[in-house]
Amino acid sequence: MKNVVRRVSICIALGLLGLLSVGARAADPITAKAQGRPRLQLSIDTPEQGAVVGSIGGMAFLSGKALAHFGEFQTFDIMFVVDTSSSTEAPSGADVDGDGEIGVRKEPPLLPIPLLASLLGSNSDTGDSVLAAEVAAMQTLLDQLDPRTTRVGLIGFSGDADALTPDAETYVELTSEFQKVRRGLDGILSSGPRGKTNMMAGVRVGTVELIGSQTAFSTKREGARRIMIFLTDGIPTLPFENSSHQNRRLAVEAAKVASNAQIRIDTYAIGPEALDRPDVVIDMAGVSSGIFTPVRDPRDLSTIFEDVSFSDIEEFRIKNKTTNAPADYLLRNADGTFSALIKMNEGMNEVEVYARSTDGTEGTRNLKVRFLESAEPQALDPALVTQRNRLMENALMDLKRERLEIETERDEKARKDLKLKIEEERASAQERARKVRIETEEDDDKVREE
């Protein structure tokens, strides 16, 4: 029943979006450019100035935010809008589900009906599909976001020829409970790929949710920066089945409506079909001041999403001015939050955090803390504990790598020493053999003389 209500509400919302388009143009909302230069927000949240911190493997944990934004934007509302059409069943080329096997395209069985044959012969492991790669990438980005400042929602879009059924569905409304989003991503995988590709519907429903209209399942949050993450592996084939030009035009028009509502759309074109005709996703990003990202190989999606950023920070550095050494381990998240592990001297240390935004605005924050090996590490909330643990895992991996390199160098030295010893023994043996041959020849000569 919940899904039925949700679908009906979405249909009503799509009908009202035409009014939104007219209203938005009439209101002529202030653009980011008109507001002047962005404000650089640079802060250190933990530890506090003058705090006494304990050791984490000889290092201290640091976290904060570096973000350039217009107006009073300090929070994010992010809506994932993901293509779930039939084409996303194709193999991604990666072992997404981690079962040790990489799904491949199956040869269709010999059946009299070609369509049925194609449906039965597509992917040997649906857990490694393009859709699975899309979901894994969204999980990667979700792990980087801070629920204290960021809400995330989830929409899937595909489409069919039935005008009475919606082609886009809100799986999860905007929420700071990221576990709901993870369950929604699992739901998209369970539902599986189906249908054609109605990009317009995906953008329209995403807009409804981000602006929090009366028909939306999400509530509006004033001052939040609204971003739509749009993923597709194809081109728009709906709402008009026989008019690709119209479908493209409608998708871009929907993006313009989103832009009028101050929504930025970052588009990801995944695979060869999407990149052979990428004009629509390029234009969708362009009209909304978003970023277009081509992803030729679906297996690269998660790696690409590790570097997604909405912070507009061009350069960022952390160093211990007392030791004049940079942070050993640093994580910069998509929403501008950061965390780091930095080596400390026993006693007082001064840490400097520097950031420069894409427009050249600079900022510096300095922090003095007393580092004591015997002191307790900082008390952290769960989100920061997760960040700290990721950094510690990186440190542990580096330690293992260093040990492995040391062992490898030691083994290599032993091999070189052994090789040198063998060469020396070989030379010595050859010299002894030469002498023996000479002595033997001399003895033979004496025998012949006698």
C-alpha positions in Angstrom: 0.0 0.0 0.0 2.9 2.4 0.8 4.3 2.0 -2.7 0.9 2.6 -4.2 0.5 5.8 -2.3 4.0 6.8 -3.2 3.4 6.2 -6.9 0.2 8.2 -6.9 1.8 11.1 -5.1 4.6 11.1 -7.6 2.2 11.3 -10.5 0.5 14.3 -8.9 3.9 15.9 -8.2 5.0 15.5 -11.8 1.8 17.2 -13.0 2.6 20.2 -10.7 6.2 20.6 -11.9 5.0 22.6 -14.9 3.7 25.2 -12.4 7.1 25.1 -10.6 8.9 25.9 -13.8 6.7 29.0 -14.5 6.9 30.1 -10.8 10.6 29.7 -10.6 11.2 31.8 -13.7 8.9 34.5 -12.5 10.6 34.6 -9.1 14.0 34.8 -10.8 15.9 33.3 -7.8 19.3 34.8 -6.9 22.1 32.8 -8.5 25.3 31.9 -6.8 27.1 34.4 -9.0 24.9 37.3 -8.0 25.7 36.6 -4.4 29.3 37.5 -4.9 32.3 35.5 -3.8 31.8 32.3 -1.8 32.4 32.2 1.9 35.2 29.9 2.9 34.2 27.9 6.0 37.3 26.4 7.6 37.0 24.9 11.1 38.7 22.4 13.4 36.0 20.5 15.4 38.2 18.2 17.4 40.4 18.5 19.4 39.6 21.8 21.0 42.1 24.6 21.4 44.5 23.8 24.2 43.2 20.2 24.7 45.3 17.4 26.1 45.3 14.5 23.7 46.5 10.9 24.0 48.4 8.8 21.5 47.0 6.8 18.6 50.1 5.0 17.5 52.1 8.1 18.2 49.6 10.3 16.4 46.7 12.5 17.2 43.3 12.6 15.5 42.0 15.8 13.9 38.7 16.6 12.2 36.8 19.6 10.9 35.4 21.1 7.7 36.7 23.0 4.7 34.0 24.2 2.5 33.4 27.1 0.1 29.8 28.1 -0.3 27.5 31.0 -1.2 25.0 32.5 1.2 24.6 30.5 4.4 24.8 27.0 2.9 26.3 24.8 5.6 24.3 21.6 5.0 23.7 19.3 2.1 20.6 17.6 0.7 21.8 14.9 -1.8 19.5 12.8 -4.0 20.8 9.8 -5.8 18.8 9.3 -9.0 19.8 6.0 -10.5 19.1 4.3 -13.8 17.5 0.9 -13.3 16.5 0.1 -16.9 17.0 -3.3 -18.4 20.4 -2.4 -19.9 21.9 -2.1 -16.4 21.7 -5.9 -16.2 24.8 -6.1 -18.4 28.1 -7.2 -16.8 30.2 -4.4 -15.2 33.5 -6.2 -15.7 34.2 -6.3 -12.0 33.6 -8.7 -9.1 31.1 -6.3 -7.4 29.6 -8.8 -5.1 32.9 -10.2 -4.0 32.1 -13.9 -4.7 35.4 -14.5 -6.5 33.8 -14.6 -10.0 33.3 -11.9 -12.5 30.0 -11.9 -14.3 30.2 -12.2 -18.1 27.7 -11.8 -20.9 26.0 -15.2 -21.5 25.4 -16.4 -25.0 21.6 -16.4 -25.5 20.0 -19.8 -26.0 18.7 -20.8 -29.4 15.1 -19.9 -29.2 12.6 -19.1 -31.9 11.8 -15.7 -30.3 14.8 -13.4 -30.3 13.6 -11.2 -27.5 13.0 -14.1 -25.2 16.5 -15.4 -26.1 18.1 -12.1 -25.2 16.3 -11.9 -21.9 17.5 -15.4 -20.9 21.1 -14.7 -22.0 22.5 -11.6 -20.5 24.7 -11.8 -17.4 26.2 -14.9 -15.7 26.3 -13.1 -12.3 23.7 -10.4 -11.7 25.7 -9.4 -8.6 28.3 -8.0 -11.0 25.9 -6.0 -13.2 26.1 -2.3 -14.1 23.3 -1.7 -11.6 25.3 -3.5 -8.9 28.3 -1.2 -9.8 26.1 1.8 -9.5 24.8 0.7 -6.1 28.4 0.0 -4.9 29.5 3.5 -6.0 26.7 5.1 -4.1 27.6 3.1 -1.0 31.2 4.4 -1.4 30.0 8.0 -1.5 27.5 7.4 1.4 30.4 6.3 3.6 32.1 9.7 3.0 29.1 11.8 4.1 28.5 13.2 7.6 24.9 12.6 8.8 25.2 15.6 11.1 25.2 18.0 8.2 24.0 15.9 5.2 20.7 14.2 4.2 20.5 11.6 1.4 17.6 10.2 -0.6 17.3 7.6 -3.3 15.2 7.5 -6.6 15.2 4.8 -9.2 14.0 5.4 -12.8 13.3 3.2 -15.8 10.0 3.3 -17.7 7.4 1.5 -19.8 4.7 2.3 -22.3 1.9 2.6 -19.7 1.1 6.3 -19.0 -0.7 5.4 -15.8 2.3 3.9 -14.1 5.2 6.2 -12.9 8.6 5.7 -14.5 10.5 7.0 -11.4 10.0 5.9 -7.8 11.2 7.4 -4.5 12.8 4.5 -2.6 14.1 6.7 0.3 13.1 10.2 1.1 15.8 12.7 2.3 17.1 11.4 5.6 20.2 11.6 7.9 19.6 8.0 8.8 22.0 6.5 6.3 21.0 2.9 7.2 17.6 3.6 5.5 19.5 4.6 2.3 21.5 1.4 2.5 18.4 -0.6 2.8 16.9 1.3 -0.2 20.0 0.5 -2.3 19.5 -3.2 -1.4 15.9 -2.8 -2.4 16.9 -1.4 -5.9 19.2 -4.5 -6.3 16.4 -6.8 -5.3 13.9 -5.2 -7.7 16.5 -5.6 -10.5 16.8 -3.9 -13.8 13.6 -3.5 -15.9 12.1 -1.4 -18.6 13.3 1.5 -20.7 14.9 4.8 -19.8 12.9 7.9 -18.8 15.4 10.4 -17.7 12.9 13.2 -17.5 10.9 11.3 -14.9 14.0 10.7 -12.8 15.0 14.4 -12.8 11.4 15.6 -12.1 10.9 13.3 -9.1 14.3 14.2 -7.8 13.4 17.9 -8.0 10.1 17.3 -6.2 11.9 15.6 -3.3 14.7 18.1 -3.1 12.4 21.1 -2.9 10.2 19.3 -0.5 6.9 20.2 -2.2 3.5 19.2 -0.6 3.5 16.1 -2.7 7.0 15.0 -1.7 8.0 12.4 0.8 10.9 14.6 1.9 10.7 17.7 4.0 12.3 21.0 2.9 15.3 22.2 4.7 16.1 25.9 4.4 19.7 26.8 3.6 20.7 23.3 2.4 22.7 23.0 -0.7 20.7 20.7 -3.1 22.6 18.3 -5.3 21.3 15.5 -7.6 23.7 12.6 -8.4 22.3 11.3 -11.7 23.7 7.9 -13.0 22.7 6.4 -16.3 24.2 3.8 -18.7 22.2 4.9 -21.8 20.1 7.5 -23.5 16.5 8.6 -22.9 14.1 6.3 -24.7 10.9 7.6 -23.0 8.4 9.2 -22.6 8.1 9.1 -26.4 9.0 5.7 -27.7 9.7 7.0 -31.3 11.2 10.4 -30.7 14.7 10.5 -29.3 14.9 14.2 -30.0 11.8 15.0 -27.8 13.1 12.7 -25.0 16.4 14.6 -25.0 14.7 18.0 -25.0 12.4 17.0 -22.1 15.2 15.7 -20.0 17.2 18.9 -20.4 14.1 21.0 -19.7 13.6 19.0 -16.5 17.2 19.9 -15.6 16.5 23.6 -16.2 13.5 23.4 -13.8 15.8 21.8 -11.2 18.3 24.6 -11.8 15.6 27.2 -11.2 15.0 25.6 -7.9 18.8 26.0 -7.1 19.5 22.3 -7.6 22.9 21.2 -9.1 22.9 18.0 -11.2 26.1 16.0 -11.4 25.7 13.5 -14.2 27.6 10.2 -14.7 27.4 8.6 -18.2 28.4 4.9 -17.7 29.6 2.6 -20.5 29.8 2.9 -24.3 26.2 3.5 -25.1 25.9 6.5 -22.8 29.2 7.9 -24.1 28.5 7.4 -27.8 25.6 9.9 -27.4 26.4 11.9 -24.3 24.8 15.2 -25.3 21.8 15.0 -23.0 23.7 14.3 -19.8 26.3 16.9 -20.7 23.5 19.5 -21.2 21.7 18.4 -18.0 24.9 19.1 -16.0 25.6 22.3 -17.9 22.3 24.0 -17.4 22.4 23.3 -13.7 26.0 24.3 -13.0 26.8 20.6 -12.3 29.6 18.3 -13.3 29.5 15.8 -16.1 31.7 12.7 -15.6 32.3 10.1 -18.3 32.8 6.5 -17.0 33.9 4.4 -19.9 34.4 1.3 -17.8 31.7 0.6 -15.1 34.2 -1.2 -12.9 35.8 2.3 -12.3 32.7 3.7 -10.7 33.5 3.1 -7.0 37.0 4.5 -7.5 35.6 7.6 -9.1 33.1 8.1 -6.3 35.9 8.0 -3.8 37.0 11.4 -5.2 33.6 13.1 -5.4 33.6 16.5 -3.8 31.0 19.2 -3.3 33.3 21.4 -1.2 34.9 23.6 -4.0 38.2 23.4 -2.3 41.2 23.4 -4.7 44.0 23.0 -2.2 44.1 21.6 1.3 47.0 21.0 3.7 47.5 20.0 7.3 50.9 20.1 9.0 52.4 20.1 12.5 54.3 23.4 12.6 56.2 22.1 15.6 57.7 19.2 13.6 57.2 20.9 10.2 55.7 17.6 9.0 52.5 17.1 7.1 49.6 14.9 8.3 50.5 11.3 7.8 47.0 10.2 6.9 44.2 12.4 5.6 40.6 11.8 4.5 38.6 14.5 2.7 35.0 13.8 2.3 32.6 14.9 -0.4 30.7 17.3 1.9 33.9 19.2 2.9 34.5 17.4 6.2 37.9 16.1 6.8 39.8 13.9 9.3 43.5 13.2 9.8 46.1 11.4 11.8 49.2 13.5 12.5 52.4 12.7 14.3 53.0 14.7 17.5 56.0 15.5 19.8 55.5 14.9 23.5 54.3 18.2 24.9 52.9 21.2 23.2 52.3 21.1 19.4 50.9 23.7 17.0 48.9 22.4 14.1 48.1 24.4 11.0 45.2 23.8 8.6 45.2 25.6 5.2 42.6 25.7 2.5 42.1 27.5 -0.8 38.8 27.5 -2.7 38.5 27.3 -6.5 38.1 31.1 -6.7 41.3 31.7 -4.8 39.9 32.5 -1.4 42.3 31.3 1.3 41.9 30.4 4.9 44.2 29.2 7.8 43.3 27.8 11.2 45.9 27.1 13.9 45.5 24.8 16.9 47.7 24.3 19.9 47.3 21.0 21.8 49.3 19.2 24.4 50.2 15.6 23.4 50.9 13.1 26.1 51.5 9.4 25.4 49.8 8.5 28.7 46.7 10.6 28.1 43.4 9.1 26.9 42.5 9.6 23.2 39.7 12.1 22.4 36.1 11.0 23.0 34.4 10.9 19.6 30.9 10.5 18.3 30.2 7.3 16.2 30.6 9.1 12.8 34.1 10.3 13.8 35.0 6.9 15.3 34.3 5.5 11.8 36.6 8.1 10.2 39.3 7.5 12.8 39.1 3.7 12.2 39.4 4.2 8.4 42.6 6.2 9.0 44.0 3.7 11.4 43.3 0.9 8.8 45.3 2.9 6.3 48.1 3.3 8.8 48.0 -0.4 9.5 48.1 -1.2 5.8 51.1 1.0 5.4 52.8 -0.6 8.3 52.2 -4.1 6.8 53.4 -2.8 3.4 56.5 -1.4 5.0 57.2 -4.6 6.8 56.6 -6.5 3.6 59.0 -4.1 1.8 61.6 -4.6 4.5 61.1 -8.4 4.3 61.3 -8.2 0.5 64.5 -6.1 0.7 65.9 -8.5 3.2 65.0 -11.4 1.0 66.4 -9.6 -2.0 69.7 -8.9 -0.2 69.8 -12.6 0.8 69.3 -13.6 -2.8 72.0 -11.2 -4.0 74.4 -12.4 -1.3 73.6 -16.0 -2.2 74.1 -15.2 -5.9 77.4 -13.5 -5.1 78.5 -16.4 -3.0 77.6 -18.8 -5.8 79.5 -16.7 -8.3 82.5 -16.7 -6.0 82.3 -20.4 -5.4 81.8 -20.9 -9.2 84.9 -18.8 -9.9 86.9 -20.6 -7.2 85.8 -24.0 -8.4 86.7 -23.1 -12.0 90.1 -21.9 -10.8 90.6 -25.1 -8.9 89.5 -27.1 -12.0 91.9 -25.1 -14.1 94.8 -25.8 -11.8 93.8 -29.5 -11.7 93.8 -29.6 -15.5 97.2 -28.0 -15.6 98.6 -30.4 -13.0 97.1 -33.3 -14.9 98.5 -32.2 -18.2 101.9 -31.8 -16.5 101.7 -35.3 -15.0 100.7 -36.6 -18.4 103.7 -34.9 -20.0 106.0 -36.5 -17.4 104.6 -39.9 -18.1 105.1 -39.6 -21.8 108.7 -38.4 -21.3 109.4 -41.5 -19.2 
